[in-house]
Amino acid sequence: MLGTLTETQIDRLLRSETVGRIACVAGSRVYAVPVTYVYDGTAIYGHTGDGMKVRMMRENPNVCFEVDHMQNMTNWESVIAWGRFEELRGTSAAHAMGLLMDRLLPLMPSQTATPHDIAPSETHRRDVAQRPAVVYRIVLTEKTGRFEKR
């Protein structure tokens, strides 16, 4: 059976997953990329290097976000949302990093996988390639969801 997710089911799926996909467009180029994220009920928060995705979202802040949960090919849920990219700095960036760390650190496989003793304000300054890092949010303006259950 195919169906449409309710607002409550959409919210649950967005909160339960940690990897989604951002699609952005600038000029004539479309780019979709997986990202780790946290959802607070209003916005998607992320942390990334200063690369193509960020350059494109700066040029055109209107983006699409997709997340799904698949048990198998006939049991799945998917949410597509639209929103606006906002680059965060200062206390807003520190708050977002706190949300990300609270959500993602418990999922790390070991204490050596990430520096647990670094404060959120220090962790968002550089990415693993030592490029300046960007903390951002996507304020969602529209959401839709579908499912299939067998």
C-alpha positions as CSV (number, residue, x, y, z in Angstrom):
1,M,0.0,0.0,0.0
2,L,1.3,3.4,-1.0
3,G,0.3,6.4,1.1
4,T,1.0,9.9,2.3
5,L,2.8,10.6,5.7
6,T,1.0,12.9,8.2
7,E,2.8,15.9,9.7
8,T,3.5,13.8,12.8
9,Q,5.0,11.0,10.8
10,I,7.1,13.5,8.7
11,D,8.4,15.1,12.0
12,R,9.2,11.6,13.4
13,L,11.2,10.6,10.3
14,L,13.1,13.9,10.2
15,R,14.0,13.5,13.9
16,S,14.9,9.8,13.7
17,E,17.5,9.9,10.8
18,T,20.9,11.4,10.8
19,V,21.8,11.3,7.0
20,G,19.8,13.2,4.4
21,R,20.4,14.8,1.1
22,I,20.6,18.5,0.1
23,A,19.8,19.5,-3.4
24,C,20.9,22.9,-4.6
25,V,21.2,24.8,-7.8
26,A,23.3,27.7,-9.0
27,G,23.5,28.9,-12.6
28,S,22.7,25.9,-14.7
29,R,24.2,23.3,-12.4
30,V,22.2,21.1,-10.0
31,Y,24.0,19.4,-7.1
32,A,22.7,16.8,-4.6
33,V,24.8,15.5,-1.8
34,P,24.4,13.5,1.4
35,V,24.9,15.3,4.7
36,T,24.7,14.4,8.4
37,Y,22.1,16.6,10.1
38,V,19.9,17.2,13.1
39,Y,16.3,18.5,13.0
40,D,14.8,20.6,15.7
41,G,11.2,20.7,14.6
42,T,11.7,23.8,12.4
43,A,15.1,23.6,10.7
44,I,17.8,21.2,9.5
45,Y,21.3,22.0,11.0
46,G,24.6,20.9,9.5
47,H,28.3,21.4,9.4
48,T,30.5,21.2,6.3
49,G,33.6,22.4,4.6
50,D,33.6,25.5,2.5
51,G,33.1,23.7,-0.9
52,M,30.8,23.5,-3.8
53,K,27.6,22.9,-1.8
54,V,28.2,26.0,0.3
55,R,29.2,28.1,-2.7
56,M,26.0,27.1,-4.5
57,M,23.7,27.7,-1.5
58,R,25.3,31.1,-1.0
59,E,24.4,32.0,-4.6
60,N,20.9,30.5,-4.4
61,P,19.7,29.8,-0.8
62,N,16.6,28.0,-1.9
63,V,17.3,24.3,-1.4
64,C,15.5,20.9,-1.2
65,F,16.2,18.4,1.5
66,E,15.4,14.6,1.3
67,V,15.5,11.9,3.9
68,D,14.3,8.3,3.8
69,H,14.2,5.1,5.9
70,M,14.1,1.9,4.0
71,Q,13.5,-1.5,5.5
72,N,13.3,-3.1,2.1
73,M,11.9,-2.2,-1.4
74,T,8.3,-2.5,-0.3
75,N,8.6,-1.0,3.2
76,W,9.9,2.5,3.2
77,E,9.2,6.2,4.1
78,S,10.5,9.3,2.5
79,V,10.3,13.0,3.2
80,I,11.1,15.9,0.8
81,A,11.2,19.4,2.2
82,W,12.0,22.8,0.8
83,G,13.7,25.6,2.7
84,R,16.2,28.4,2.8
85,F,19.9,28.0,3.6
86,E,21.3,30.3,6.3
87,E,25.0,30.4,7.3
88,L,25.4,30.7,11.0
89,R,28.1,32.5,13.1
90,G,28.8,33.2,16.7
91,T,26.3,32.0,19.3
92,S,24.0,30.7,16.6
93,A,26.7,28.5,15.2
94,A,27.7,27.3,18.7
95,H,24.1,26.4,19.4
96,A,23.8,24.5,16.2
97,M,27.1,22.6,16.9
98,G,25.7,21.7,20.3
99,L,22.6,20.2,18.7
100,L,24.7,18.3,16.2
101,M,27.1,17.0,18.8
102,D,24.2,15.9,21.1
103,R,22.6,14.0,18.3
104,L,25.7,12.5,16.5
105,L,28.3,11.8,19.2
106,P,26.3,9.0,20.8
107,L,26.3,7.3,17.4
108,M,30.1,7.3,17.1
109,P,31.6,3.8,17.2
110,S,34.4,4.6,19.6
111,Q,35.9,7.4,21.7
112,T,38.8,7.6,19.2
113,A,36.4,8.4,16.3
114,T,35.9,12.0,17.4
115,P,37.3,14.4,20.0
116,H,34.8,14.2,22.8
117,D,36.6,16.8,24.9
118,I,36.5,19.7,22.4
119,A,33.9,22.4,23.0
120,P,31.4,23.0,20.2
121,S,32.8,26.5,19.6
122,E,36.1,24.9,18.7
123,T,34.9,22.0,16.6
124,H,33.2,24.1,13.9
125,R,36.3,26.2,12.9
126,R,37.9,23.7,10.5
127,D,36.8,20.5,8.7
128,V,38.9,17.4,8.4
129,A,40.7,18.8,5.3
130,Q,41.6,21.9,7.4
131,R,39.4,24.1,5.2
132,P,37.3,26.8,7.0
133,A,34.1,25.0,8.1
134,V,30.6,26.3,7.8
135,V,27.8,25.8,10.2
136,Y,24.3,26.2,8.6
137,R,20.6,25.8,9.0
138,I,17.9,25.2,6.5
139,V,14.7,26.7,7.7
140,L,12.0,24.4,6.3
141,T,9.0,26.1,4.6
142,E,7.3,23.1,3.0
143,K,7.3,19.3,3.7
144,T,5.8,16.3,2.1
145,G,6.1,12.6,2.8
146,R,5.2,9.3,1.2
147,F,5.4,5.6,2.3
148,E,5.0,2.1,1.1
149,K,4.0,-0.7,3.5
150,R,3.5,-4.3,2.4
